[in-house]
C-alpha cells in the first residue's frame, strides 16, 4: 500500500498496469500463470484490485515481464521531477510481511541507476525465485539492524554500515534478524573478555535452558545456516525440535549434548550421536554444531569440537564422522581440526532460503585408540 496517499489508489493503479502488461503481450491469465508461477485465481484478483499484491507475487510477475519492481512502479507512478521531495516518494507495503519499499530516486529514461529504501520488520523473511534481469547490479547499504542476504548461492550477514555489491543472476532472499539477543547487554570489549565455558547438559539441563536453545537455533537458521531446517522457521518450531527430538535422545544416552556458556548466556552447542548400528560400536557422529551469529569468530566452535572429541575418546569411539554443506565456513574449520574429506554428494540438501539443492561434504577423523 502507499503511505503518502490513499492506499487503494495505488492498488488500483498497480492492478490496471498489471492487466495492461498482460494484454500488451497477448497473454491469457493461464499463459501468465505458467510463466510466473502465480496461480490464475490470484492473478485475476490482483488485476481486479480485489487483493493487494505481495512482494513475492510482484517479484514473480516482474520477472515474467522482464521488469524490475522499480520500473513497474515508475509505470504506475509516472515520471519524477529532478527534486523528489521525501513526502512525494511513494511507499509500497507488502500486506503479508509488512515489508516497506520507498522509492527514493525513481527510475527515469535519463538515468541508469535508481535508489530505493527498504524496511523489513525484525524476523521477516522474503525470497524471490529469480532475477528480473540476469546480471542486474545492486549496491545494498544496511542502515539499521542486522540482515542476512543470500544471493547467487552465497549467504552474507550484514551489520550497520556494511555495503553488499552484487550482480543478481538467480534466486535471492533477505532475512531481518530479530533485535533481541541471548547475549547479555554488556559492552563489546567486556563481551570478548568474558570466559566461555563448555559443559555437558543432561535432559533436565536442556529443558531448563529450552528458551536459550530455541533462540540459538532460530537465529542460526535465519542467518542461513544449513542445519536441516528451511525458512520460514519459527521459534516455536525451534523449541519443538529440542523438546521432541533432542531431549529424549539425551535422556536415553543416544546423544551427548554440549553447551557453550558465556556467563549464563548460551552462545553455542554441538551434539555427539553415539547410537550406532551393532557393527559400528567404534563410531560416533557430529551433529548440530551451532554458534550464535553474534558470537562467531571467537574460537567457540573449535572449543566445542575439542570437548566433543574428548568425550568420544572417553566412550571408546575411535572414528568420528560428520557432514557439512560444501563450501560453508565450517568445512575449513573441520579440516584444520584434522578431519579428512571422504567425498561429496551433489544435490544432497535444500538451500535454507530457496529451492536450490546444494552439495554436502562427508568428512571423518580417526582418533587414537
Secondary structure, 3 states (H helix, E strand, C coil): CECCCCHHHHHHHHHHHHHHHHHHCCCCHHHHHHHHCCCHHHHHHHHCCCCCCCHHHHHHHHHHHCCCHHHHHHHHHCCCCCCCCHHHCCEEECCCCCCEEEEEECCECCECCCEEEEECCCCCEEEECCCCCCCEEEEEECCCCCEEEEECCEEEEECCCCEEEEEECCCEEEEECCCCCCCCCCCHHHHHHCCEEEEEECHHHHHHCHHHHHHHHHHHHHCCCCCCCCCCCCHHHHHHHHHHHHHHHHHHCCEEEEEEEECCEEEEEEEEECCCCHHHCCEEEEEEEEECHHHCCCCHHHHHHHHHHHHHHHCCCCEEEEEEECCCHHHHHHHHCCCEEEEEEEEEEECCCCCCEEEEEEEEEECCC
